[in-house]
């Protein structure tokens, strides 16, 4: 169990760094677009809309349906629009696919 937990923790750190880099950059673009159209609000502050979109993307990446539904609902409540939710899941799907292809190359 110790070995398995160690592997999981290392993978978690690696995916967090990569996911935050890619997802953060993409979501920042969506927020900038909303700001340009006067659609941004205080829900863009940390701990709100962006965090919930990120959490939803992470839940999607690890196949946690209950968390996915919860964070999508919280993102909507924080003012996220469908385009942002779809984009966060699309990016998560891309990251998940990259991780899968990288792992397959190593086997």
C-alpha positions in Angstrom: 0.0 0.0 0.0 2.8 2.4 0.8 4.3 2.0 -2.7 0.9 2.5 -4.3 0.2 5.6 -2.3 3.6 7.0 -3.1 3.1 6.5 -6.8 -0.3 8.2 -6.6 1.1 11.1 -4.7 3.9 11.6 -7.3 1.4 11.4 -10.2 -0.8 13.8 -8.4 2.0 16.4 -8.0 3.0 16.0 -11.7 -0.6 16.3 -13.0 -1.3 19.2 -10.7 1.7 21.2 -12.0 0.9 20.4 -15.7 -2.8 20.8 -15.3 -2.6 24.2 -13.5 -0.1 25.4 -16.1 -2.3 24.4 -19.1 -5.8 24.8 -17.6 -4.9 28.1 -15.9 -3.6 29.6 -19.1 -6.7 28.5 -21.1 -9.2 29.6 -18.4 -7.4 32.9 -18.1 -8.0 33.4 -21.8 -11.7 32.7 -21.3 -11.9 35.2 -18.4 -10.1 37.9 -20.5 -12.6 37.4 -23.2 -15.4 37.8 -20.7 -13.8 41.0 -19.3 -13.5 42.4 -22.8 -17.3 41.9 -23.3 -18.1 43.3 -19.9 -19.2 39.8 -18.6 -16.5 39.3 -15.8 -17.5 39.7 -12.2 -16.2 39.2 -8.7 -16.7 35.5 -9.1 -13.4 35.5 -11.0 -11.6 36.0 -7.8 -9.7 33.0 -6.3 -11.9 30.6 -4.5 -14.8 31.1 -6.7 -15.7 30.6 -10.4 -12.2 29.8 -11.7 -11.5 27.5 -8.8 -14.7 25.6 -9.4 -14.0 25.3 -13.1 -10.6 24.0 -12.3 -12.0 21.6 -9.7 -14.6 20.4 -12.2 -11.9 19.7 -14.8 -9.9 17.8 -12.2 -12.9 15.7 -11.2 -13.5 14.9 -14.9 -9.8 13.9 -15.3 -10.0 11.4 -12.4 -13.5 10.1 -13.4 -15.2 11.3 -10.2 -18.8 11.8 -11.3 -20.1 13.0 -7.9 -17.3 15.7 -7.6 -17.8 16.7 -11.2 -21.5 17.3 -10.7 -20.9 19.2 -7.5 -18.2 21.5 -8.9 -20.1 22.2 -12.1 -23.1 23.2 -10.0 -20.8 25.5 -7.9 -19.2 26.9 -11.0 -22.6 27.8 -12.4 -23.7 29.3 -9.1 -20.5 31.4 -9.2 -21.5 32.7 -12.6 -19.7 30.4 -15.0 -21.3 30.2 -18.4 -21.6 26.9 -20.4 -18.8 27.9 -22.8 -16.4 28.0 -19.8 -17.6 24.7 -18.4 -17.3 23.0 -21.8 -13.8 24.5 -22.2 -12.6 23.3 -18.8 -13.8 19.8 -19.6 -12.3 19.9 -23.1 -8.9 20.9 -21.7 -9.2 18.3 -19.0 -9.9 15.6 -21.7 -6.8 16.8 -23.6 -4.6 16.6 -20.5 -6.0 13.2 -19.6 -5.3 12.0 -23.1 -1.7 13.3 -23.0 -1.1 11.5 -19.7 -2.5 8.3 -21.2 -0.4 8.5 -24.3 2.7 9.3 -22.2 2.1 6.3 -20.0 1.6 4.0 -23.0 4.9 5.1 -24.5 6.7 4.0 -21.4 5.2 0.5 -21.4 
